[in-house]
Amino acid sequence: MVAKFFGSLFGGAEREPRRALDEQLPLTQEQELEQTRVALAELRSAVRRAGAVLPVLASSRLRQTDDLLAALIGYIAEHGASTEQRVLLNAMVTDYLPTSLRVYRALPASTHTEDSPEAEKLLEQLDILHSTALDLDNQVRTGAIAELSVHGRFLQDKFDVGGIRLTPGPGPHPHEGDSH
């Protein structure tokens, strides 16, 4: 009744409340990784389409980075990663790598040679991105190890109350009754 009264004052007495916020819920980690996986497949296709235009070393570096990122996406899907790590991964796949490729392809055809300054610049960018991908892969994997280590120390502290240890009580010696 009160809702109808206030609704009549503001013109929304009979309407269903708007659910605008529900439509903009953040993606789950699984949805986010799936989008990144799709973007990586699109990047892979773009690299194949650009094949003849790209310097051989650039094409090779892109494929190496692609392989690394594909494996990393699989690892993150199984083991997780921090928000910052997932954001960097997504940015590399959806922005940094495709932008480098698009910019190079947009250059005049005369610059698409193996030893042009533009090709050198592309290789430099791809090397930096590959190095970043290696660092990210290392961070994600060692982060998981560090997290397990911290969790292990927590459990050890939790169950190691005052240094009390369970020790076997008096009973048969493990080798008693053995006949050799």
Helices and strands as residue ranges (DSSP letters): H 2-10, H 20-23, H 29-49, H 56-79, H 83-91, I 92-96, H 97-106, G 109-111, H 117-159, G 161-163
